Amino acid sequence: MADGVPDTETAILDAALAEVLAHGIRRTTASDIARRCGIARQTLYRYWPDAQAVFAALVTRELLAALPAGQKGCDDLDQLVTLLVETADRVRRLPLVDRLRDTDPELFARYILDRLGTSQRAIHSETTERLADGQRAGYVRPGDPVQLAAMVLLIAQSAVQSAPLVAEWLPDDAWRVELSRALGGYLMPNDELARRAKEGR
């Protein structure tokens, strides 16, 4: 990007987002995206082979944008869990996620749930690093951080996916509280769990 003008790839993804939010994925074509972007369809094809590839890139961009950019390391487990829950909550509130879940549930599953894509790998990698840091500091339980991060991803992704199904029982504030407890209990060292249980916490 130069002089405040978005590059063509960014402009195409911005146009795709606008089209999907307005009409849904099923009703959005490469021609629609190119028209909104103000480019020829052949220009779009220089960057992606078809609309489906654009949609996959769009989902990746939006999910990666929800990651905590430049966030320093955490000092304790509570801070780490807060960071994880805030990230999950940002993903849950993404307009694109809402649109896919509400109007294109099969495509929502394809782009977010059914394949291990770039975004999930990036989220897993960052989570692995944070858990390894927590283990070195002593506030995350022992275990392979790669495996722990995979389970954290599964827990958070399931919570994001299914949040609307349980909204009558878990409104927004309760959703965040219970997800925090689930992640905190999973990651807490056994001696700390025992201490808290003895204190009745």
DODREN-127776 format. One record per residue: residue number from 1; residue in three letters; z, x, y of N, C-alpha, C, O, CB in turn. Coordinates in steps of 0.05 Angstrom, whole numbers, always signed. Glycine has a CB too. Example, Ala and Ser with C-alpha at 12.3 -4.5 7.8 and 13.67 -1.06 7.14 Angstrom:
2
R,1,ALA,+156,+264,-114,+156,+246,-90,+156,+264,-66,+169,+285,-66,+181,+226,-89
R,2,SER,+142,+257,-45,+143,+273,-21,+157,+258,+1,+161,+268,+23,+114,+282,-12
# end
This chain:
201
R,1,MET,+0,+17,-24,+0,+0,+0,+0,+18,+25,+16,+36,+27,+24,-19,+0
R,2,ALA,-18,+12,+44,-19,+28,+68,-20,+10,+93,-33,-11,+93,-44,+46,+68
R,3,ASP,-6,+18,+114,-6,+3,+139,+2,-26,+135,-8,-44,+149,-33,+5,+152
R,4,GLY,+20,-31,+116,+29,-58,+112,+10,-77,+98,+15,-100,+95,+37,-70,+137
R,5,VAL,-13,-66,+89,-33,-83,+76,-31,-79,+46,-32,-56,+36,-62,-75,+85
R,6,PRO,-27,-101,+30,-23,-97,+1,-49,-87,-12,-71,-94,-3,-15,-124,-11
R,7,ASP,-46,-71,-33,-70,-62,-47,-81,-86,-63,-69,-107,-65,-63,-38,-66
R,8,THR,-105,-82,-73,-119,-104,-86,-104,-114,-110,-103,-138,-115,-147,-95,-94
R,9,GLU,-93,-96,-126,-78,-105,-150,-55,-122,-143,-50,-143,-155,-69,-80,-166
R,10,THR,-40,-114,-123,-17,-130,-113,-26,-157,-103,-14,-177,-108,-1,-115,-92
R,11,ALA,-48,-156,-87,-58,-181,-76,-67,-201,-98,-63,-225,-95,-82,-175,-57
R,12,ILE,-79,-190,-119,-88,-207,-141,-63,-220,-155,-63,-244,-161,-104,-191,-162
R,13,LEU,-42,-204,-159,-18,-215,-172,-5,-235,-154,+6,-255,-163,+1,-192,-179
R,14,ASP,-4,-230,-128,+7,-249,-109,-8,-276,-110,+4,-297,-110,+7,-238,-81
R,15,ALA,-35,-273,-111,-51,-297,-113,-47,-312,-139,-45,-337,-140,-81,-290,-110
R,16,ALA,-44,-297,-161,-39,-309,-187,-12,-324,-187,-10,-346,-197,-39,-288,-209
R,17,LEU,+8,-312,-174,+34,-325,-173,+32,-351,-157,+43,-372,-166,+55,-306,-159
R,18,ALA,+19,-351,-135,+16,-375,-119,+1,-396,-135,+9,-420,-134,+0,-369,-93
R,19,GLU,-20,-389,-149,-35,-409,-165,-18,-420,-188,-18,-444,-192,-60,-396,-176
R,20,VAL,-3,-403,-201,+13,-412,-224,+35,-431,-214,+41,-451,-226,+25,-389,-239
R,21,LEU,+48,-423,-192,+69,-440,-181,+58,-467,-172,+72,-488,-174,+83,-427,-158
R,22,ALA,+34,-468,-162,+22,-492,-153,+11,-510,-175,+13,-534,-174,+0,-486,-133
R,23,HIS,-1,-497,-195,-16,-512,-215,-8,-507,-244,-17,-522,-262,-45,-506,-212
R,24,GLY,+8,-487,-250,+15,-480,-277,-6,-461,-289,-29,-459,-278,+17,-505,-294
R,25,ILE,+1,-448,-310,-17,-428,-322,-42,-441,-334,-64,-431,-331,-3,-412,-343
R,26,ARG,-38,-464,-348,-60,-476,-362,-83,-484,-343,-106,-485,-351,-51,-500,-377
R,27,ARG,-76,-491,-319,-96,-500,-300,-105,-479,-280,-119,-484,-261,-85,-524,-284
R,28,THR,-97,-454,-285,-104,-432,-268,-125,-414,-282,-121,-406,-305,-80,-415,-260
R,29,THR,-147,-410,-269,-169,-393,-280,-172,-367,-264,-160,-365,-242,-195,-408,-281
R,30,ALA,-187,-349,-275,-193,-324,-260,-207,-331,-234,-203,-318,-213,-210,-305,-277
R,31,SER,-225,-351,-234,-239,-359,-210,-219,-369,-189,-222,-363,-165,-260,-380,-216
R,32,ASP,-199,-385,-197,-179,-395,-179,-164,-372,-166,-159,-372,-141,-159,-414,-193
R,33,ILE,-156,-352,-182,-141,-330,-171,-158,-314,-152,-149,-307,-130,-132,-311,-194
R,34,ALA,-183,-308,-160,-201,-293,-142,-206,-308,-116,-206,-296,-95,-228,-287,-156
R,35,ARG,-210,-334,-118,-215,-350,-93,-191,-348,-75,-194,-344,-51,-221,-379,-100
R,36,ARG,-167,-352,-86,-143,-351,-68,-139,-323,-57,-130,-321,-34,-118,-360,-84
R,37,CYS,-147,-303,-72,-144,-276,-63,-165,-267,-43,-162,-248,-28,-144,-257,-87
R,38,GLY,-188,-283,-42,-209,-276,-24,-227,-254,-34,-238,-239,-18,-198,-269,+2
R,39,ILE,-229,-252,-61,-246,-231,-72,-265,-244,-92,-262,-268,-99,-229,-210,-86
R,40,ALA,-286,-229,-100,-304,-239,-121,-290,-237,-148,-273,-220,-152,-330,-223,-121
R,41,ARG,-298,-255,-166,-285,-254,-193,-291,-227,-207,-273,-217,-221,-296,-277,-210
R,42,GLN,-314,-216,-202,-320,-190,-214,-301,-168,-205,-295,-149,-219,-349,-182,-209
R,43,THR,-291,-171,-180,-271,-151,-170,-246,-153,-186,-234,-133,-193,-266,-156,-140
R,44,LEU,-237,-178,-191,-213,-182,-208,-217,-169,-235,-198,-156,-245,-208,-212,-211
R,45,TYR,-241,-171,-247,-245,-160,-273,-245,-129,-274,-244,-117,-295,-272,-170,-284
R,46,ARG,-246,-117,-251,-243,-88,-250,-214,-79,-256,-209,-57,-265,-252,-77,-223
R,47,TYR,-196,-98,-252,-168,-92,-256,-157,-103,-283,-141,-90,-296,-151,-103,-233
R,48,TRP,-166,-127,-290,-157,-140,-315,-181,-154,-328,-198,-164,-314,-134,-160,-309
R,49,PRO,-182,-154,-354,-205,-165,-368,-208,-195,-367,-230,-206,-369,-204,-157,-397
R,50,ASP,-185,-209,-362,-186,-238,-361,-160,-249,-348,-143,-233,-341,-189,-250,-390
R,51,ALA,-159,-275,-345,-136,-287,-332,-110,-283,-348,-89,-279,-337,-140,-317,-328
R,52,GLN,-112,-283,-375,-89,-280,-391,-76,-252,-386,-51,-250,-386,-96,-283,-421
R,53,ALA,-92,-232,-382,-81,-205,-377,-68,-205,-349,-48,-191,-345,-104,-184,-378
R,54,VAL,-79,-220,-330,-67,-222,-304,-39,-235,-306,-20,-226,-294,-85,-238,-284
R,55,PHE,-38,-257,-322,-12,-271,-325,+9,-252,-338,+32,-253,-330,-16,-296,-342
R,56,ALA,+1,-237,-358,+19,-219,-371,+30,-198,-351,+54,-192,-351,+6,-205,-395
R,57,ALA,+12,-187,-334,+20,-168,-314,+38,-181,-293,+57,-168,-283,-5,-156,-300
R,58,LEU,+32,-206,-287,+49,-220,-267,+77,-224,-277,+97,-219,-263,+36,-247,-260
R,59,VAL,+80,-233,-302,+106,-237,-314,+122,-211,-314,+145,-210,-308,+104,-249,-342
R,60,THR,+108,-189,-322,+121,-163,-323,+131,-155,-295,+154,-146,-292,+102,-142,-333
R,61,ARG,+114,-159,-275,+122,-151,-247,+146,-167,-238,+165,-156,-227,+99,-156,-228
R,62,GLU,+146,-193,-243,+168,-210,-233,+194,-204,-247,+215,-203,-235,+161,-240,-237
R,63,LEU,+193,-199,-273,+217,-192,-288,+228,-165,-280,+253,-162,-277,+212,-193,-318
R,64,LEU,+211,-145,-276,+220,-119,-268,+232,-120,-240,+250,-104,-234,+198,-99,-270
R,65,ALA,+222,-137,-223,+233,-140,-196,+262,-150,-196,+276,-146,-177,+215,-158,-179
R,66,ALA,+270,-163,-218,+297,-173,-220,+317,-151,-228,+341,-156,-225,+298,-196,-240
R,67,LEU,+307,-128,-236,+326,-107,-243,+340,-96,-218,+328,-96,-197,+311,-84,-258
R,68,PRO,+364,-86,-221,+379,-76,-198,+367,-49,-188,+374,-28,-199,+408,-72,-205
R,69,ALA,+351,-50,-168,+337,-26,-158,+358,-8,-144,+373,-16,-127,+315,-34,-138
R,70,GLY,+358,+17,-153,+374,+37,-140,+404,+33,-143,+420,+46,-129,+368,+38,-111
R,71,GLN,+412,+16,-162,+441,+11,-166,+454,+35,-179,+444,+44,-200,+445,-15,-184
R,72,LYS,+475,+45,-167,+489,+68,-179,+503,+60,-204,+505,+37,-211,+508,+80,-158
R,73,GLY,+514,+80,-217,+529,+75,-242,+554,+58,-237,+564,+56,-214,+537,+101,-254
R,74,CYS,+563,+46,-258,+587,+28,-256,+613,+44,-261,+613,+63,-276,+584,+4,-276
R,75,ASP,+634,+35,-249,+660,+48,-252,+676,+38,-275,+693,+52,-286,+676,+45,-226
R,76,ASP,+671,+13,-283,+687,+2,-306,+671,-21,-318,+649,-27,-309,+715,-9,-296
R,77,LEU,+682,-32,-340,+667,-53,-355,+663,-78,-338,+642,-90,-340,+683,-60,-380
R,78,ASP,+683,-85,-322,+679,-110,-306,+655,-106,-287,+640,-125,-283,+705,-115,-290
R,79,GLN,+653,-83,-275,+630,-78,-257,+604,-79,-272,+584,-89,-262,+634,-52,-242
R,80,LEU,+603,-67,-296,+579,-67,-312,+571,-96,-320,+548,-103,-318,+583,-50,-337
R,81,VAL,+590,-111,-329,+585,-139,-338,+575,-155,-314,+556,-171,-317,+610,-152,-350
R,82,THR,+587,-151,-291,+578,-165,-267,+549,-159,-261,+533,-176,-254,+596,-158,-243
R,83,LEU,+542,-133,-263,+514,-125,-259,+495,-138,-279,+474,-148,-271,+512,-94,-260
R,84,LEU,+503,-139,-304,+486,-151,-325,+482,-181,-320,+460,-191,-322,+498,-146,-352
R,85,VAL,+504,-194,-313,+502,-223,-309,+486,-230,-284,+471,-249,-283,+531,-235,-307
R,86,GLU,+490,-214,-262,+474,-219,-238,+445,-215,-243,+428,-230,-233,+484,-200,-216
R,87,THR,+438,-195,-260,+410,-190,-267,+399,-214,-282,+377,-224,-277,+407,-164,-283
R,88,ALA,+414,-223,-303,+405,-246,-318,+402,-271,-301,+384,-287,-304,+425,-252,-341
R,89,ASP,+420,-274,-282,+419,-297,-264,+395,-296,-246,+382,-316,-240,+445,-299,-247
R,90,ARG,+388,-272,-237,+363,-269,-220,+338,-277,-237,+320,-290,-227,+360,-240,-210
R,91,VAL,+338,-268,-262,+315,-276,-279,+314,-306,-283,+293,-318,-281,+317,-261,-306
R,92,ARG,+338,-317,-288,+339,-347,-293,+329,-362,-269,+317,-384,-272,+368,-355,-299
R,93,ARG,+333,-351,-245,+325,-366,-220,+297,-359,-210,+289,-369,-189,+346,-360,-199
R,94,LEU,+283,-341,-224,+256,-334,-214,+239,-359,-214,+238,-374,-234,+244,-313,-233
R,95,PRO,+225,-364,-192,+207,-388,-191,+187,-388,-214,+180,-409,-224,+192,-389,-165
R,96,LEU,+176,-365,-221,+157,-364,-243,+170,-372,-270,+157,-386,-285,+145,-335,-246
R,97,VAL,+194,-363,-275,+208,-371,-299,+212,-401,-300,+208,-414,-320,+235,-356,-302
R,98,ASP,+221,-412,-278,+225,-442,-276,+199,-456,-282,+199,-476,-296,+236,-450,-249
R,99,ARG,+177,-447,-270,+152,-460,-273,+142,-459,-301,+133,-480,-312,+131,-448,-254
R,100,LEU,+143,-436,-314,+134,-433,-341,+151,-450,-360,+141,-463,-378,+135,-404,-350
R,101,ARG,+177,-449,-356,+195,-464,-374,+191,-494,-371,+192,-508,-392,+224,-457,-367
R,102,ASP,+186,-504,-347,+184,-533,-343,+157,-544,-350,+155,-566,-361,+190,-539,-314
R,103,THR,+135,-529,-345,+109,-540,-348,+92,-528,-371,+73,-540,-380,+94,-538,-323
R,104,ASP,+100,-503,-379,+84,-490,-399,+103,-477,-419,+102,-452,-422,+65,-469,-387
R,105,PRO,+119,-492,-434,+139,-480,-451,+128,-462,-473,+140,-442,-480,+156,-501,-464
R,106,GLU,+104,-470,-484,+93,-453,-504,+84,-425,-493,+88,-405,-505,+68,-466,-517
R,107,LEU,+73,-426,-468,+65,-401,-456,+90,-385,-446,+89,-361,-447,+46,-407,-432
R,108,PHE,+111,-400,-438,+136,-387,-431,+145,-370,-455,+153,-347,-453,+157,-408,-423
R,109,ALA,+144,-383,-479,+153,-369,-503,+135,-345,-509,+144,-323,-517,+152,-388,-527
R,110,ARG,+109,-348,-505,+90,-326,-510,+95,-302,-492,+96,-279,-501,+62,-336,-508
R,111,TYR,+98,-307,-466,+100,-285,-447,+127,-273,-444,+130,-250,-437,+90,-294,-420
R,112,ILE,+148,-289,-451,+175,-279,-446,+191,-275,-472,+208,-257,-473,+190,-298,-428
R,113,LEU,+185,-291,-493,+202,-291,-516,+189,-280,-541,+203,-267,-557,+212,-318,-521
R,114,ASP,+164,-285,-545,+151,-279,-571,+141,-250,-574,+135,-242,-596,+129,-298,-575
R,115,ARG,+140,-236,-553,+130,-208,-555,+148,-189,-540,+159,-197,-519,+101,-206,-545
R,116,LEU,+151,-165,-550,+167,-145,-537,+149,-131,-518,+135,-112,-525,+181,-125,-558
R,117,GLY,+149,-139,-493,+130,-129,-473,+142,-107,-456,+165,-97,-461,+120,-151,-456
R,118,THR,+127,-100,-436,+135,-78,-418,+162,-84,-404,+179,-67,-402,+114,-73,-397
R,119,SER,+165,-109,-396,+190,-116,-381,+214,-114,-399,+235,-103,-391,+188,-144,-370
R,120,GLN,+212,-125,-424,+235,-123,-442,+242,-94,-449,+266,-87,-450,+230,-139,-468
R,121,ARG,+222,-78,-452,+227,-50,-459,+240,-36,-435,+258,-19,-439,+200,-36,-466
R,122,ALA,+232,-42,-411,+244,-30,-387,+273,-39,-384,+290,-22,-378,+228,-37,-362
R,123,ILE,+278,-65,-388,+305,-75,-386,+323,-62,-408,+346,-54,-403,+305,-106,-389
R,124,HIS,+312,-60,-432,+327,-48,-454,+334,-19,-448,+356,-10,-453,+312,-50,-480
R,125,SER,+314,-4,-438,+318,+24,-432,+340,+28,-411,+357,+45,-414,+292,+37,-422
R,126,GLU,+339,+12,-389,+359,+15,-368,+386,+7,-379,+406,+20,-373,+352,-3,-344
R,127,THR,+388,-14,-395,+413,-23,-406,+425,-1,-424,+449,+4,-424,+410,-49,-421
R,128,THR,+408,+11,-440,+416,+32,-458,+430,+55,-442,+451,+65,-450,+393,+43,-474
R,129,GLU,+417,+63,-420,+428,+84,-404,+455,+77,-392,+474,+93,-392,+409,+91,-381
R,130,ARG,+458,+52,-383,+483,+43,-371,+505,+41,-392,+528,+48,-387,+479,+15,-357
R,131,LEU,+498,+32,-416,+518,+31,-437,+527,+59,-446,+550,+64,-451,+507,+15,-461
R,132,ALA,+508,+77,-448,+514,+105,-455,+533,+117,-434,+552,+131,-441,+489,+122,-458
R,133,ASP,+528,+112,-408,+546,+121,-387,+573,+109,-391,+593,+123,-388,+534,+113,-359
R,134,GLY,+574,+83,-398,+600,+70,-402,+615,+81,-426,+640,+82,-425,+596,+40,-405
R,135,GLN,+601,+89,-446,+614,+101,-469,+626,+128,-462,+648,+135,-470,+594,+104,-492
R,136,ARG,+611,+144,-447,+621,+170,-438,+646,+167,-421,+665,+183,-422,+600,+186,-423
R,137,ALA,+647,+145,-405,+670,+140,-388,+693,+126,-403,+715,+125,-393,+662,+123,-364
R,138,GLY,+687,+116,-427,+708,+104,-443,+711,+74,-440,+730,+63,-453,+733,+117,-437
R,139,TYR,+695,+60,-425,+699,+32,-421,+680,+14,-437,+681,-10,-436,+698,+24,-392
R,140,VAL,+661,+26,-452,+644,+12,-470,+650,+22,-498,+653,+46,-503,+613,+16,-463
R,141,ARG,+651,+4,-517,+659,+11,-545,+639,+30,-557,+616,+31,-549,+662,-15,-561
R,142,PRO,+648,+44,-578,+629,+63,-592,+607,+47,-606,+609,+23,-611,+645,+80,-612
R,143,GLY,+586,+62,-612,+563,+50,-626,+537,+61,-615,+537,+73,-593,+563,+19,-624
R,144,ASP,+516,+57,-629,+490,+66,-620,+483,+50,-595,+479,+26,-596,+468,+63,-642
R,145,PRO,+480,+63,-571,+475,+48,-547,+448,+34,-548,+444,+13,-534,+476,+67,-523
R,146,VAL,+429,+44,-563,+403,+30,-566,+407,+3,-580,+395,-17,-571,+383,+48,-583
R,147,GLN,+424,+3,-600,+429,-22,-614,+446,-41,-597,+441,-65,-597,+443,-17,-641
R,148,LEU,+466,-30,-584,+483,-47,-566,+466,-60,-545,+469,-83,-539,+505,-30,-554
R,149,ALA,+448,-44,-533,+431,-54,-512,+412,-76,-522,+406,-95,-508,+415,-32,-499
R,150,ALA,+402,-73,-547,+385,-93,-559,+400,-120,-561,+389,-141,-556,+374,-84,-586
R,151,MET,+425,-119,-570,+441,-144,-572,+447,-156,-545,+446,-180,-541,+467,-139,-588
R,152,VAL,+453,-138,-525,+457,-148,-498,+432,-163,-488,+434,-184,-476,+465,-125,-479
R,153,LEU,+409,-151,-494,+384,-164,-486,+381,-191,-499,+372,-210,-486,+360,-146,-492
R,154,LEU,+387,-192,-525,+384,-218,-540,+403,-239,-528,+395,-262,-524,+390,-213,-569
R,155,ILE,+428,-231,-523,+447,-250,-512,+439,-260,-485,+438,-285,-481,+475,-237,-510
R,156,ALA,+431,-242,-468,+423,-250,-440,+398,-266,-441,+395,-286,-426,+420,-225,-423
R,157,GLN,+378,-257,-457,+353,-272,-457,+356,-300,-468,+344,-319,-458,+332,-256,-474
R,158,SER,+373,-303,-489,+378,-329,-499,+392,-347,-479,+386,-371,-476,+395,-327,-525
R,159,ALA,+411,-335,-464,+425,-350,-444,+407,-359,-421,+409,-382,-411,+448,-334,-432
R,160,VAL,+388,-342,-414,+369,-349,-393,+350,-371,-403,+345,-391,-389,+352,-325,-385
R,161,GLN,+340,-368,-428,+321,-387,-439,+333,-415,-441,+320,-435,-434,+312,-377,-466
R,162,SER,+357,-416,-451,+369,-442,-459,+387,-454,-438,+399,-475,-442,+384,-439,-484
R,163,ALA,+390,-441,-415,+409,-451,-394,+404,-480,-387,+423,-495,-385,+406,-434,-369
R,164,PRO,+379,-489,-383,+375,-517,-376,+384,-537,-398,+391,-560,-392,+345,-522,-370
R,165,LEU,+383,-528,-423,+391,-546,-445,+420,-553,-444,+428,-575,-453,+384,-533,-472
R,166,VAL,+437,-535,-433,+466,-540,-433,+477,-543,-405,+501,-539,-400,+480,-516,-447
R,167,ALA,+459,-549,-386,+468,-550,-358,+490,-571,-354,+506,-568,-336,+444,-556,-340
R,168,GLU,+490,-593,-369,+510,-613,-366,+538,-603,-374,+558,-613,-364,+504,-638,-382
R,169,TRP,+539,-583,-392,+564,-571,-400,+570,-545,-386,+593,-538,-381,+564,-567,-430
R,170,LEU,+548,-531,-379,+551,-505,-365,+536,-505,-339,+513,-494,-338,+542,-482,-384
R,171,PRO,+547,-516,-318,+534,-513,-292,+534,-484,-284,+545,-467,-297,+549,-530,-271
R,172,ASP,+521,-478,-262,+515,-450,-254,+539,-432,-255,+538,-411,-268,+503,-449,-227
R,173,ASP,+561,-440,-242,+584,-423,-241,+596,-418,-269,+603,-395,-276,+606,-435,-223
R,174,ALA,+598,-439,-285,+608,-436,-312,+590,-420,-330,+599,-404,-346,+613,-464,-325
R,175,TRP,+564,-422,-326,+545,-406,-341,+550,-377,-336,+550,-361,-355,+516,-413,-333
R,176,ARG,+554,-369,-311,+559,-341,-305,+585,-332,-317,+587,-309,-327,+558,-336,-275
R,177,VAL,+606,-348,-315,+632,-341,-326,+631,-337,-356,+641,-317,-366,+653,-362,-319
R,178,GLU,+619,-355,-370,+618,-354,-399,+600,-331,-409,+606,-318,-429,+609,-380,-411
R,179,LEU,+578,-326,-395,+561,-303,-402,+576,-277,-398,+574,-258,-413,+535,-303,-386
R,180,SER,+592,-276,-376,+608,-252,-371,+628,-248,-394,+632,-225,-403,+623,-255,-345
R,181,ARG,+640,-269,-403,+660,-266,-425,+646,-258,-451,+657,-242,-466,+675,-293,-429
R,182,ALA,+623,-269,-456,+608,-261,-480,+601,-232,-480,+605,-218,-500,+583,-279,-483
R,183,LEU,+590,-222,-458,+582,-194,-456,+606,-176,-455,+606,-155,-468,+564,-190,-432
R,184,GLY,+626,-184,-440,+650,-167,-438,+664,-164,-464,+672,-142,-472,+669,-179,-417
R,185,GLY,+667,-186,-479,+679,-185,-505,+664,-168,-525,+675,-154,-542,+683,-212,-516
R,186,TYR,+637,-169,-523,+620,-154,-541,+622,-124,-536,+622,-108,-554,+591,-163,-539
R,187,LEU,+624,-117,-511,+622,-88,-503,+650,-75,-501,+651,-50,-500,+608,-86,-477
R,188,MET,+671,-90,-500,+698,-79,-496,+707,-62,-520,+704,-71,-543,+718,-101,-490
R,189,PRO,+719,-39,-515,+730,-23,-537,+752,-38,-552,+766,-55,-540,+742,+4,-526
R,190,ASN,+755,-32,-578,+774,-47,-594,+803,-45,-584,+818,-64,-585,+772,-38,-623
R,191,ASP,+811,-21,-574,+838,-18,-565,+844,-35,-541,+866,-46,-538,+844,+11,-559
R,192,GLU,+824,-38,-524,+827,-56,-500,+828,-85,-509,+843,-101,-497,+804,-51,-480
R,193,LEU,+811,-92,-528,+812,-120,-539,+840,-126,-550,+851,-147,-545,+790,-124,-560
R,194,ALA,+850,-107,-565,+877,-111,-577,+898,-113,-556,+916,-130,-558,+883,-88,-597
R,195,ARG,+896,-97,-536,+916,-98,-514,+916,-125,-500,+937,-136,-495,+912,-75,-494
R,196,ARG,+892,-134,-494,+889,-159,-480,+898,-183,-497,+910,-202,-488,+861,-164,-471
R,197,ALA,+893,-181,-523,+901,-202,-542,+932,-203,-543,+944,-225,-543,+890,-198,-570
R,198,LYS,+944,-179,-543,+974,-178,-544,+986,-190,-518,+1007,-202,-519,+983,-149,-547
R,199,GLU,+972,-186,-496,+981,-197,-471,+974,-226,-467,+981,-239,-448,+970,-180,-447
R,200,GLY,+959,-237,-486,+951,-265,-485,+929,-270,-464,+927,-293,-454,+974,-281,-478
R,201,ARG,+913,-250,-458,+891,-253,-439,+865,-261,-452,+845,-265,-438,+887,-227,-423
# end
